[in-house]
Amino acid sequence: MTYALGQGTGPLAGIKVVEIAGIGPGPHACMILADLGADVIRVERPGGQALTGGPTDVLNRGRPSVALDLKNPEAIATVLDLVAEADVLVEGMRPGTTERLGLGPDVCLERNPRLVYGRMTGWGQRGPLARVAGHDMNYIAITGALFGMGQDKSRPHFPANLVGDFGGGSTYLVIGVLAALLEARISGRGQVVDAAIVDGTAHLNAMSAGFLAAGNLLEERAANMLDGGMPFYAIYETSDGRHMSVGPLEPQFYEAFVQLLGIEDAPDRYDFEQSEELRGIIAERFASRTQAEWTEVFEGTDACVAPIIPLTEAMGHPHMAAREVFVEHEGIRQPAPAPRFSRTPAALGLPPRPKAGADTREALAAWGIEDVDALIEKGVAVQA
């Protein structure tokens, strides 16, 4: 596939985004914007980024890769020329880095007063930890979220980097960018969006804060209704060593669950003194059959039970297949754009680029940058 402006079909078609390449939540946010139709140009360092890149890096799908040496003043001038034509800039560097490069918010907003300047960091732009290094688990650790994760009483367990990088990070960056874009259409003025993983993760955990305020949260693992503390909201092993997720919270759903599981005279589920007895009864029943057998029993019912399956199986699950949640694009099986739109459906564009700078000449020219060949000859830009 070749690159051209205006190929997007989603609701953000016509929106132009400059991405200063980073890792994790920044690329994920720009993937979402590109999926939704925005024209995103990814500005990378020559040679690419650590921990990212290549033809199977799905986070980099949907946009061209341009390699610029941002230590060169002419490269900075080129980025500012892109900014002049853009609606959004996204960067995920440590606080102060873009300012030192000459691409900080003040400079960019002077060049384009309507620009939405999206900043993605772990700790945020200010605070005692703002300038120190960190990763997903560090950020969610100080928000109170990681403390309660997992059903192991002795230690917490972190869920890869789903909660911080992508839940509290890129998701909130996209929310902020879209809100600021909408406001800019009304006011004619852009602004800075400070998206911090610590902020977003704390916001994700609002329900727990409410439970805590009401005195309904025990600050220990596997001690509350939704963290495995209740035997009717838990995970159980099957006879083949696989697992089922069980969550019939409502009375009518629990009634269906008990009936289909085949247990009689079970202890009252609200008698907490008998919780472990009930847990043992449920565990014994699930251990008597395979995951496939229990799936057949519960599938299509209101018992709120589903098999826990790996990604390879999820891609072929009948429900996921019916909804085309995963699609094959340019030879890569990957998640389809989300959410869905009735009138302006999102679509996948460029596949992940094989190398940083794969589209330098073509993309810069499409964005109106003049004499791209001269920039390449001088080493300001690199065409892979």
GISULGI-V606480 format. One record per residue. RES is the residue in three letters. PHI is phi in whole degrees, -180 to 180 (NA if undefined). OMEGA is omega as a letter, one per 30 degrees, with the letter a starting at -180 (* if undefined). NEAR is the number of other C-alpha atoms within 10 Angstrom. Layout:
res:RES phi:PHI omega:OMEGA near:NEAR
res:RES phi:PHI omega:OMEGA near:NEAR
This chain:
res:MET phi:NA omega:l near:7
res:THR phi:-103 omega:a near:9
res:TYR phi:-101 omega:l near:15
res:ALA phi:-152 omega:l near:16
res:LEU phi:-66 omega:l near:15
res:GLY phi:81 omega:l near:13
res:GLN phi:-87 omega:a near:17
res:GLY phi:-67 omega:a near:25
res:THR phi:-115 omega:a near:20
res:GLY phi:-81 omega:a near:22
res:PRO phi:-67 omega:l near:17
res:LEU phi:-97 omega:l near:18
res:ALA phi:-55 omega:a near:20
res:GLY phi:99 omega:l near:16
res:ILE phi:-81 omega:a near:19
res:LYS phi:-114 omega:a near:24
res:VAL phi:-127 omega:l near:26
res:VAL phi:-102 omega:l near:23
res:GLU phi:-108 omega:l near:26
res:ILE phi:-86 omega:a near:22
res:ALA phi:-59 omega:l near:25
res:GLY phi:-141 omega:l near:23
res:ILE phi:-127 omega:l near:17
res:GLY phi:71 omega:a near:21
res:PRO phi:-68 omega:l near:28
res:GLY phi:-61 omega:l near:28
res:PRO phi:-59 omega:l near:24
res:HIS phi:-63 omega:l near:23
res:ALA phi:-62 omega:a near:26
res:CYS phi:-72 omega:l near:32
res:MET phi:-61 omega:l near:23
res:ILE phi:-61 omega:a near:21
res:LEU phi:-61 omega:l near:27
res:ALA phi:-68 omega:l near:31
res:ASP phi:-55 omega:a near:30
res:LEU phi:-85 omega:l near:27
res:GLY phi:109 omega:a near:27
res:ALA phi:-69 omega:l near:29
res:ASP phi:-86 omega:a near:28
res:VAL phi:-110 omega:l near:27
res:ILE phi:-113 omega:a near:28
res:ARG phi:-96 omega:a near:27
res:VAL phi:-97 omega:a near:24
res:GLU phi:-117 omega:l near:24
res:ARG phi:-75 omega:l near:21
res:PRO phi:-56 omega:a near:20
res:GLY phi:95 omega:l near:14
res:GLY phi:90 omega:a near:19
res:GLN phi:-101 omega:l near:13
res:ALA phi:-69 omega:l near:8
res:LEU phi:65 omega:a near:9
res:THR phi:-154 omega:l near:16
res:GLY phi:109 omega:l near:21
res:GLY phi:98 omega:a near:13
res:PRO phi:-72 omega:l near:14
res:THR phi:-113 omega:a near:18
res:ASP phi:-81 omega:a near:15
res:VAL phi:-60 omega:l near:20
res:LEU phi:-60 omega:a near:20
res:ASN phi:-100 omega:a near:26
res:ARG phi:-73 omega:l near:24
res:GLY phi:85 omega:l near:30
res:ARG phi:-150 omega:a near:28
res:PRO phi:-77 omega:l near:27
res:SER phi:-109 omega:l near:33
res:VAL phi:-118 omega:l near:29
res:ALA phi:-102 omega:l near:28
res:LEU phi:-131 omega:l near:27
res:ASP phi:-86 omega:a near:17
res:LEU phi:-73 omega:l near:22
res:LYS phi:-84 omega:a near:12
res:ASN phi:-98 omega:a near:13
res:PRO phi:-55 omega:l near:13
res:GLU phi:-68 omega:l near:17
res:ALA phi:-69 omega:l near:18
res:ILE phi:-62 omega:l near:18
res:ALA phi:-61 omega:l near:14
res:THR phi:-66 omega:l near:20
res:VAL phi:-61 omega:l near:22
res:LEU phi:-65 omega:l near:19
res:ASP phi:-65 omega:l near:19
res:LEU phi:-65 omega:a near:20
res:VAL phi:-60 omega:a near:23
res:ALA phi:-60 omega:a near:17
res:GLU phi:-102 omega:a near:16
res:ALA phi:-98 omega:l near:21
res:ASP phi:-98 omega:a near:24
res:VAL phi:-141 omega:l near:26
res:LEU phi:-122 omega:l near:24
res:VAL phi:-123 omega:l near:26
res:GLU phi:-139 omega:a near:23
res:GLY phi:-131 omega:a near:23
res:MET phi:-89 omega:l near:18
res:ARG phi:-61 omega:l near:18
res:PRO phi:-52 omega:l near:19
res:GLY phi:94 omega:a near:13
res:THR phi:-69 omega:a near:14
res:THR phi:-66 omega:l near:17
res:GLU phi:-62 omega:l near:13
res:ARG phi:-65 omega:l near:9
res:LEU phi:-75 omega:a near:13
res:GLY phi:93 omega:a near:18
res:LEU phi:-124 omega:a near:21
res:GLY phi:-70 omega:a near:16
res:PRO phi:-57 omega:a near:19
res:ASP phi:-61 omega:a near:15
res:VAL phi:-65 omega:a near:14
res:CYS phi:-69 omega:l near:22
res:LEU phi:-72 omega:l near:20
res:GLU phi:-67 omega:l near:11
res:ARG phi:-72 omega:a near:15
res:ASN phi:-144 omega:a near:20
res:PRO phi:-62 omega:a near:17
res:ARG phi:-92 omega:a near:23
res:LEU phi:-69 omega:l near:27
res:VAL phi:-95 omega:a near:29
res:TYR phi:-105 omega:a near:26
res:GLY phi:-91 omega:a near:23
res:ARG phi:-116 omega:a near:24
res:MET phi:-118 omega:l near:28
res:THR phi:-138 omega:l near:27
res:GLY phi:-82 omega:a near:30
res:TRP phi:-91 omega:a near:26
res:GLY phi:102 omega:a near:20
res:GLN phi:-80 omega:l near:18
res:ARG phi:-143 omega:a near:11
res:GLY phi:117 omega:a near:8
res:PRO phi:-57 omega:a near:9
res:LEU phi:-100 omega:a near:12
res:ALA phi:-54 omega:a near:17
res:ARG phi:-103 omega:a near:18
res:VAL phi:-97 omega:a near:10
res:ALA phi:-74 omega:l near:10
res:GLY phi:-174 omega:l near:13
res:HIS phi:-139 omega:a near:15
res:ASP phi:-39 omega:a near:23
res:MET phi:-65 omega:l near:19
res:ASN phi:-67 omega:a near:15
res:TYR phi:-67 omega:a near:24
res:ILE phi:-75 omega:a near:26
res:ALA phi:-65 omega:a near:17
res:ILE phi:-92 omega:l near:14
res:THR phi:-90 omega:a near:17
res:GLY phi:92 omega:a near:17
res:ALA phi:-78 omega:a near:21
res:LEU phi:-66 omega:a near:20
res:PHE phi:-53 omega:a near:17
res:GLY phi:-95 omega:a near:22
res:MET phi:-85 omega:l near:19
res:GLY phi:97 omega:a near:17
res:GLN phi:-106 omega:l near:18
res:ASP phi:-91 omega:a near:13
res:LYS phi:-61 omega:a near:12
res:SER phi:-84 omega:a near:9
res:ARG phi:-159 omega:l near:12
res:PRO phi:-77 omega:l near:17
res:HIS phi:-128 omega:a near:15
res:PHE phi:-96 omega:a near:18
res:PRO phi:-89 omega:a near:13
res:ALA phi:50 omega:l near:10
res:ASN phi:-117 omega:a near:15
res:LEU phi:-74 omega:a near:14
res:VAL phi:-75 omega:a near:21
res:GLY phi:-84 omega:a near:33
res:ASP phi:-55 omega:a near:31
res:PHE phi:-104 omega:l near:21
res:GLY phi:-80 omega:a near:18
res:GLY phi:-82 omega:a near:27
res:GLY phi:-99 omega:a near:28
res:SER phi:-61 omega:a near:27
res:THR phi:-60 omega:a near:20
res:TYR phi:-74 omega:l near:26
res:LEU phi:-62 omega:l near:29
res:VAL phi:-64 omega:l near:21
res:ILE phi:-57 omega:a near:14
res:GLY phi:-64 omega:l near:19
res:VAL phi:-62 omega:a near:26
res:LEU phi:-65 omega:l near:16
res:ALA phi:-64 omega:a near:13
res:ALA phi:-68 omega:l near:23
res:LEU phi:-62 omega:l near:23
res:LEU phi:-63 omega:a near:13
res:GLU phi:-66 omega:a near:16
res:ALA phi:-65 omega:l near:18
res:ARG phi:-65 omega:a near:11
res:ILE phi:-88 omega:a near:9
res:SER phi:-90 omega:a near:10
res:GLY phi:79 omega:a near:12
res:ARG phi:-125 omega:l near:16
res:GLY phi:-85 omega:l near:21
res:GLN phi:-166 omega:l near:20
res:VAL phi:-95 omega:l near:18
res:VAL phi:-108 omega:l near:20
res:ASP phi:-95 omega:l near:19
res:ALA phi:-100 omega:a near:27
res:ALA phi:-115 omega:a near:26
res:ILE phi:-61 omega:l near:31
res:VAL phi:-64 omega:l near:26
res:ASP phi:-65 omega:a near:20
res:GLY phi:-65 omega:l near:24
res:THR phi:-66 omega:l near:26
res:ALA phi:-60 omega:l near:19
res:HIS phi:-67 omega:l near:16
res:LEU phi:-58 omega:a near:17
res:ASN phi:-91 omega:a near:14
res:ALA phi:-61 omega:a near:11
res:MET phi:-63 omega:l near:11
res:SER phi:-64 omega:l near:18
res:ALA phi:-62 omega:l near:16
res:GLY phi:-67 omega:l near:12
res:PHE phi:-61 omega:a near:12
res:LEU phi:-63 omega:a near:13
res:ALA phi:-63 omega:a near:10
res:ALA phi:-86 omega:a near:9
res:GLY phi:78 omega:a near:9
res:ASN phi:-110 omega:l near:13
res:LEU phi:-127 omega:l near:15
res:LEU phi:-93 omega:a near:15
res:GLU phi:-85 omega:l near:13
res:GLU phi:-152 omega:a near:18
res:ARG phi:-78 omega:l near:20
res:ALA phi:54 omega:a near:20
res:ALA phi:-131 omega:a near:16
res:ASN phi:-125 omega:a near:16
res:MET phi:-62 omega:a near:16
res:LEU phi:-106 omega:a near:13
res:ASP phi:-118 omega:l near:16
res:GLY phi:97 omega:l near:20
res:GLY phi:-71 omega:l near:19
res:MET phi:-104 omega:a near:21
res:PRO phi:-67 omega:l near:23
res:PHE phi:-96 omega:l near:24
res:TYR phi:-141 omega:a near:19
res:ALA phi:-159 omega:l near:20
res:ILE phi:-117 omega:a near:19
res:TYR phi:-130 omega:a near:22
res:GLU phi:-87 omega:l near:20
res:THR phi:-99 omega:a near:22
res:SER phi:-66 omega:a near:15
res:ASP phi:-98 omega:l near:12
res:GLY phi:80 omega:l near:10
res:ARG phi:-99 omega:a near:15
res:HIS phi:-140 omega:l near:20
res:MET phi:-121 omega:l near:21
res:SER phi:-94 omega:a near:16
res:VAL phi:-125 omega:a near:20
res:GLY phi:-150 omega:l near:21
res:PRO phi:-81 omega:a near:20
res:LEU phi:-70 omega:a near:16
res:GLU phi:-73 omega:a near:11
res:PRO phi:-55 omega:a near:9
res:GLN phi:-67 omega:l near:11
res:PHE phi:-73 omega:l near:17
res:TYR phi:-67 omega:l near:19
res:GLU phi:-62 omega:l near:15
res:ALA phi:-64 omega:a near:17
res:PHE phi:-61 omega:a near:22
res:VAL phi:-61 omega:a near:17
res:GLN phi:-65 omega:a near:12
res:LEU phi:-72 omega:l near:14
res:LEU phi:-71 omega:l near:16
res:GLY phi:83 omega:l near:10
res:ILE phi:-110 omega:a near:12
res:GLU phi:-119 omega:l near:9
res:ASP phi:54 omega:l near:6
res:ALA phi:-73 omega:l near:13
res:PRO phi:-58 omega:l near:16
res:ASP phi:-58 omega:a near:11
res:ARG phi:-68 omega:l near:17
res:TYR phi:-94 omega:l near:9
res:ASP phi:-90 omega:a near:9
res:PHE phi:-65 omega:l near:14
res:GLU phi:-69 omega:l near:11
res:GLN phi:-106 omega:a near:13
res:SER phi:-60 omega:a near:18
res:GLU phi:-70 omega:l near:15
res:GLU phi:-65 omega:l near:15
res:LEU phi:-64 omega:l near:20
res:ARG phi:-60 omega:l near:18
res:GLY phi:-65 omega:l near:12
res:ILE phi:-64 omega:l near:17
res:ILE phi:-64 omega:a near:19
res:ALA phi:-62 omega:a near:16
res:GLU phi:-64 omega:l near:15
res:ARG phi:-66 omega:a near:17
res:PHE phi:-63 omega:a near:20
res:ALA phi:-71 omega:a near:19
res:SER phi:-90 omega:a near:14
res:ARG phi:-140 omega:l near:15
res:THR phi:-79 omega:l near:17
res:GLN phi:-60 omega:a near:24
res:ALA phi:-62 omega:a near:13
res:GLU phi:-67 omega:l near:13
res:TRP phi:-68 omega:l near:22
res:THR phi:-61 omega:l near:16
res:GLU phi:-64 omega:l near:11
res:VAL phi:-67 omega:a near:13
res:PHE phi:-96 omega:a near:18
res:GLU phi:-62 omega:l near:13
res:GLY phi:84 omega:l near:11
res:THR phi:-106 omega:l near:12
res:ASP phi:-94 omega:a near:14
res:ALA phi:-80 omega:l near:23
res:CYS phi:60 omega:l near:20
res:VAL phi:-128 omega:l near:23
res:ALA phi:-146 omega:l near:19
res:PRO phi:-73 omega:l near:20
res:ILE phi:-94 omega:a near:17
res:ILE phi:-126 omega:l near:14
res:PRO phi:-76 omega:a near:8
res:LEU phi:-58 omega:a near:9
res:THR phi:-60 omega:l near:9
res:GLU phi:-77 omega:l near:11
res:ALA phi:-60 omega:a near:15
res:MET phi:-63 omega:a near:19
res:GLY phi:-109 omega:a near:14
res:HIS phi:-61 omega:a near:14
res:PRO phi:-54 omega:a near:11
res:HIS phi:-68 omega:l near:11
res:MET phi:-64 omega:l near:14
res:ALA phi:-68 omega:a near:13
res:ALA phi:-63 omega:l near:10
res:ARG phi:-89 omega:a near:10
res:GLU phi:53 omega:l near:14
res:VAL phi:-66 omega:l near:17
res:PHE phi:-113 omega:a near:18
res:VAL phi:-132 omega:l near:18
res:GLU phi:-101 omega:a near:11
res:HIS phi:-137 omega:a near:14
res:GLU phi:53 omega:l near:14
res:GLY phi:83 omega:a near:9
res:ILE phi:-117 omega:l near:14
res:ARG phi:-80 omega:a near:14
res:GLN phi:-158 omega:l near:14
res:PRO phi:-66 omega:l near:14
res:ALA phi:-75 omega:l near:18
res:PRO phi:-58 omega:l near:20
res:ALA phi:-146 omega:f near:13
res:PRO phi:-78 omega:a near:10
res:ARG phi:-111 omega:a near:13
res:PHE phi:-128 omega:a near:11
res:SER phi:-76 omega:a near:6
res:ARG phi:-111 omega:a near:9
res:THR phi:-125 omega:a near:15
res:PRO phi:-63 omega:l near:17
res:ALA phi:-73 omega:l near:26
res:ALA phi:-152 omega:l near:18
res:LEU phi:-85 omega:l near:22
res:GLY phi:-107 omega:a near:21
res:LEU phi:-60 omega:l near:19
res:PRO phi:-73 omega:l near:21
res:PRO phi:-53 omega:a near:21
res:ARG phi:-78 omega:a near:21
res:PRO phi:-67 omega:a near:14
res:LYS phi:-146 omega:l near:19
res:ALA phi:-60 omega:a near:25
res:GLY phi:88 omega:a near:25
res:ALA phi:-63 omega:a near:17
res:ASP phi:-123 omega:a near:23
res:THR phi:-53 omega:a near:26
res:ARG phi:-63 omega:a near:22
res:GLU phi:-67 omega:a near:17
res:ALA phi:-73 omega:l near:24
res:LEU phi:-61 omega:l near:22
res:ALA phi:-64 omega:l near:15
res:ALA phi:-64 omega:l near:13
res:TRP phi:-86 omega:l near:17
res:GLY phi:91 omega:l near:12
res:ILE phi:-76 omega:a near:15
res:GLU phi:-89 omega:l near:13
res:ASP phi:53 omega:a near:11
res:VAL phi:-63 omega:a near:20
res:ASP phi:-60 omega:l near:15
res:ALA phi:-67 omega:l near:11
res:LEU phi:-63 omega:l near:19
res:ILE phi:-69 omega:a near:16
res:GLU phi:-62 omega:a near:11
res:LYS phi:-85 omega:l near:10
res:GLY phi:83 omega:l near:17
res:VAL phi:-67 omega:l near:21
res:ALA phi:-121 omega:a near:28
res:VAL phi:-127 omega:l near:25
res:GLN phi:-99 omega:a near:22
res:ALA phi:-70 omega:* near:16
